[in-house]
Amino acid sequence: MKKLLLASTATALFAGAAMAEDVKIGILLGFTGPLESITPAMGSGAELAIKEVNDSGKFALGTVAGVRGDSTCVDAAAATAAAERLVTADGVTAIMGADCSGVTGAVLQNVARPNGIGMISPSATSPALSTAEDDGLFFRTAPSDARQGEIMADILTEKGIKSVALTYTNNDYGKGLADSFAAAFGAKGGAVTISTPHEDGKADYSAEVASLAAAGGEMLVVAGYVDQGGKGVIQASLDSGAFSTFYLVDGMYGESLIEAIGEPLNGSFGAVPGTDSEGAAKFQEMAAAAGFDGTSAFSPESYDAAALIMMAMAASGSTNSKDWAGKVLDLANAPGEPIQPGELGKALELIAAGTDIDYVGATAVELIGPGESAGNYRQYEIKDGKIETVGFR
């Protein structure tokens, strides 16, 4: 990693001008839509990092303000409009988000690139984003679903499952994950008896479940959304007796699913991005003190995304995305002084002194290739109506 050298005079002049008004970071997430039950903790994760930086008093470019925008998760036009408002009306110079893959891609191409705005998504996982044209402005603290598909295949194979039916939400996220999983499972000798999309927002999924049941399989893999069609497919499967055990992908992770369906989910299992690192434990403590669940899906990734944006701004001495985006990969990877959650003030001091940092954060951040997480996962099972962690990968 290159040394973080700051031109002190120029930085001081810039900082003096910036102190007059807030440095604004957009927090673009699906506060309404199929992930609305987990989004509040994601927003809180990002805002926790912002508060930590402000409380430190060591961010030379001014006071940071998070400005929320609603991506809806699934409506690309609405997400694009929300992002445009963040940039043109609110004056954000970075976006923490978006969340779901399709809207993230739309915002990247229609708002971020044309306006030169950097984005770090905590949860957009489509493999297609790995090769998207981004002008060096797009990063993600979540791993690609190319990695998640491999994790899914490993878990099912280790459990002795040889055949599954598969349903996926009919969008970029669902299709990308379904394809990745089918390839990985097939390579291990597993069979996907049927791979079929489902639409979100329907009241009745009995027809979809009938097709899945007719194809057979030892269990049903549900690559959907916890507050939408994925939940509906599970309920219809249980009502009809078609399937009794389910593999739940990252978009299906949430307490709201347990609350909605209850005991019949016992025995189902899955994985969600996560790690058993020191940073993860510290973040959970900080989140609990702040009044939200730090184990909620993609909340740690949101903290890390916001933290990396601010650290990169500090390292470049600029809120201009074309300046700070060039620092992200250096800050996120070794070598350097490791930085854990709760140490953002320390990181700012080191950066100001020209000392290398290695931002480890809440998710053991390591960015690879085009600026995406290498991929750590927390494996879980549902037992006695509760989500129980059974291992890490």
N, C-alpha and C positions, 0 to 999 in steps of 0.2 A: 504494500500500500504506500502511495506517495505521502510524503510529509505534508501536513496541513499547514501551509505557510500563509499567513494573513498579511496583507499590506496595511500596516497599522494606521497610517495617516488616512488612506482612502476609506478604510473601514470606519474610522472614527467620524469622518465627514458623513458617510452614508448612514451610520447609526444615529447621528444627531438629527438627520432629516426624518428618519423612520420613526423616531420616538414620538413624533407629533401625532401619529395615528396608529391604530392597531395593524399588526400583520395578520391577515385573515386567511384561514385555511378552511376550505369547504369540506363538510362531512356529508357525503352523498351516499345515502343508504336507503333501503326499502322500508321506510317507517310505516308505509301501508303496503299490503300485498302478501304474497305467500310465505315471506319470512318475517312478518311483523312481530312475531313473538320473541325472536332472538335479536332483532335489530336494536332495541333499546340498550342492551348490554354492549353491543358493538359501538354504538355512539358514545356510551359512557366510557368505554375503554379509551377511545381517542381523546375524549375530553379530559380524562384523568392525566394523560401525558401532557396535554396543553396546560392544565393547572399546575402540574409539577414544574414545568419549565418557567411559568410565570412566577410561581412562589419562590423559585431559586433566585430570581432577580439577576440572572447571569446571561440572559439572551440579549445580545447587544443591539439587535435590530428592532426592538420595541416590545410591546405587550402583544401576545398572541391571542386571537379570538377565533373560536370555532364557529362556523356558520352552517347550520344544518340545511340540507336539501333532500327532497324525497325522490328516490329513483324509481319507486314502486316495484323494483326487482324485475318486472316483466314487460313494462310498457316503454319501448325505446324512445318513442316520441316524447312521452312525459319526462323521462330521465334526461333527454337532451335539452328540453326546455328548462328543467330545473338546474342543470349544469350551466346553461347560458345565463340564467339569472344570477347564479353564484359568481360568475365571471364578470358580467357586464354591470349588474345592479349592485352586487355586494362587494365586488373588487377583490375576490380571493386570488391568491397567487399560487395556490396548490390545491389539489383535491385528494382527500383521504377517501378513497372509493373508486369506482362504485362497487356494488356488492355482487350482484348476479352477472353472469358472464355476458349475456346478450346485451344488456343495457350498458355494461362497461365498455364493450366494443363500440357501441354506438356513440357514447360520450367521447371515447378516445378519438374516433375519426371525425366527428362532427363538431366537437367543441375544443377538446384539449389540443389537438394538433393545429387547427387553424389559429388558435389564440396563443399557442406556445405555453400551455399550462401543464405542469407535471402532475402525474397521478400515481398514487400507490394504493392498490386495492388490497384489502385484507381477506377477500373471499371469492373473487372471480377465478374460477379454476379450469375453464375450458382450455384444452390443449391448443386450440386455434389461436389463442392470445399469445402463445409462445413465438409465433412467427408473424404476428400482426405488424404492419408498418406503424412505427411509433415515434420516429424522430428522436429516439433516446429519452422519451418523456414518460414512459410507462414501466412500472414495477409492481410486484405483488409479493406480499408476505405469506401468502397461501401457496401451497404446492399445486402444480398442474394435475389435472385428472388423469394424465398419463401415468402418474405415480399412484394415484388413488386406485386405478384399475388393477395395478399390480398388487397393492395391499389387499384389496378385496379378494383377488384370486388366491393369494397366499392363505388368508384366513379360512376361506371356504374349503380349500384343499386340505389344510391341516385338520379341519373338523370332519374330514371324510365325505364331504358333500361332492357328488359326482355330476349332478344335473340340477339346473335351476331354470325357472321361468324368470323373465326380466321385463319390467315395465319402467319407462322413463318419461319424465316431463318433456313435452314436445317443444324443445328449444335448444339453443346451442349447448347449454350446460348438460342437459339430459342426454342428447345425442352423442356428444363427445365422450361423456363418461360411459355410456352404454357400449360404445365401440371399443373404448380402451379396455373395459372389463372383459368383454367377449373375447378379444384377442388374447389377453393375458390368461384367462381361464381355459381357453382352448389349448393354449400352449402347454398347460399343465395336465391336459387330458380331460378336462371338464367339458360338459355339454350345456349350451344354452338352448333350451327347447323352443323358445320363442322370445323375440325381442321386439316389443311393440310400444309405441308412444301412447301417452294419455294426455288429454287436455285438462288444464286447470280450470276451476270454476264451475264444474258440473255438479249437479245435485245427485246424480245416479251413475255409478260405475259398474253396474252389474253386467253390462255387455262386455266391457273390457275384461272383467274377471272371468267371465265364461270362456273367452278365448284363451286366456292364460291357463285356466284349469284344463281345458281340452288338450293343450300341448303337453301338460304334465310337468314334472319336476319335483325334486324333493322339498324345495322351498321357493319362496318368491323374493327376488331381489327388487327393491323399490328405490329407484333413482329419481326421486321427486322432491317435493317441498313439504316441510313439516306442517304448514298451516293450509295446505291446498290439496291438489289432486292426489299426492302420495298418501295422505291421511285417508282420503276417500276410498282409494283402492284397497288399503288395508282393512278398513271397516267393512267394505263390501265382501272382501275375501273371507273375513271372519263370519259375517252374517250368513254366507252361503256354504261355509265349510270347505271352500276351495283350497285354502292354505291356512296353516295355523302358526307357521314360523316365518320370520321375515329377516332379510339382511337390509339394514338401514344405512344408506350413504350419508355423507356429511350434511346434505340439505335436509335430511330427515331427523337430525339430532335436535332434541329439545324437550323440555319438561311438558310443554303443551300437548305433545303426542301422548305422553303417559297420562296426563289429566283427562284427555279426551277418550282414550280407549281403555286404559286401566289394565286389569289383571290378564286379559287375553294376550297382551304383549310379552308376558313372561316367557323367556327362552329365546326371544329374538335378540339380535346382536348386530354390531357394526363397528365403524371406526370414524373418527373425526380428527382433523389436524390437532396435534397436541404433543406435549413432551413432559417428562418427569424431571426437568432440569431445575436447578436452583432458582432460575429466573421465573419459571412458571409458578413455583410455590410462593415466591415473593409477590408476584402480581396478584395471585389469589388473595393474599393477605391485604394488599392495598385496595383491591376491589371491594372486599368485605367491609373494610373501614369506610369506603366511599359509598356503600349502600347498594352495590349490585353484585351479581354472580360472576366471578372471574373465570368460572369453568364453562360458562355459556359459549356456544360455538362462535368462533371467530372474534370474540372479545379480546383475547390476548393479541391476536394478529392486528386488530385495530389500534391497540396501544402502540404496538411496534411500528405500524405504518405511520402514525402521526409523529412518533418520536423520531423516526428516520427523516421525515420531511424537515423537522426543525433542526436536527443535527446537521443535515446537509446544507440548510440555509446558513447556519452558523459557520460551517466549514468554508463555504464559498464567500461569506460576507455579503450575501445578496438574497433577496426574496424572488429574484427573477428565475423562473424555472429552468431556463437554458443554462444558468450558472449552477444552481444547486443540484439539478438532476445528475450532473457529471460527478458528483461526490458520493452518490448513494452506494454504489457497489464497494467503493473503498471503505466506507464507514461500516458497512454491514459484515465485512469479512476480515479475517485475520491477515496479517499480524496487527497488534495494537493492544492497548489497555482494555481488558474486558469491561463492558458496561452492562449492568443488570437493571431491572426496573427499580425505581427509587434513586437511581444514580445519574439522572439527566443533568442535574446541576454540576456534578463532578465532570461529566462528559463535556459540558460547555466550557468549564475551566481548562480542561486538557486541550480542547480544540483551540481556545484562545491562545494557549501557550505554544501551539504548533506541534502538539504531541499526538501521535497516532492513537486512534481508538478502534476497538473491535466491538461494535454494538451487538451484544448477545440477546438482550431483551427478554421478553416473556415467552418467546417461542424458540429459543436457541437459534436465532436468525443466521442463516447462511444462504446467500443468494448465488444462484448459479446461472449459467447461460445468459439468456436475455433478461436477467434480473428478476427471477422468481425463486421462491423457497425450494430448497433441496427436498424437503418433505419429511416431517416427523408426524406420526399418527398415534392417537390414543385409542386403544381397542377396548370396547365395553360390551357388556351384556345387560339385559333387563331381567332383574331378579326381584321377586316379591314387590313388584310395582316400583322399583327404583333402578336408576342407571348406576351400574357398578363397573368401575374401571378394572380391567383384568390384565392389562399389559400395555407396552409401548413398542412402536416399530419405527 
